[in-house]
């Protein structure tokens, strides 16, 4: 078989198209930069300023709803994380008598607005959250926070649930 016949047969086996850049190093640098940007903006978050007073065997707790938190998926994300740890939760309005539940979870949350990479529309994202676990008598058992910090604001566009997961874990275990 001649070389030209081999080349023709080989091209028939290839699918799609191929684009070869004259500057492969530049293409590699762009791809690496995009990967780093994605890792930073969607990366994991961590709990901060955790204070753990004493453990409480909790299988169910009440969440005091805060309408001023302005994060649509905050309470569902919080409940999903609790459910993943086999803790049932109910949501009550502010001012519900404390005796309704043995354990209460109170929270604050703050949002900020920005555009995601390669988008023009502004979107809200969770910038700060603070969780406090209390007994029905009002005694604080644990507190923990999430706060977007640092020059790169690692995890800025992660989901609300991903941001709350380490905070809920720290609140329940102290770690």
Secondary structure, 3 states (H helix, E strand, C coil): CCHHHHHHHHHHHCCCCCCCCCCHHHHHHHHHHHHHHHHHHCCCCCCEEEEECCCCCCCEEEEECCHHHCCCCHHHHHHHHHHHCCCEEEEECCCCCHHHCCEEEEEEEEEEEEECCCCCCEEEEEEEEEEEEEECCCCEEEEEEEECCCCCCCCCCCCHHHHHHHHHHHHHHCC
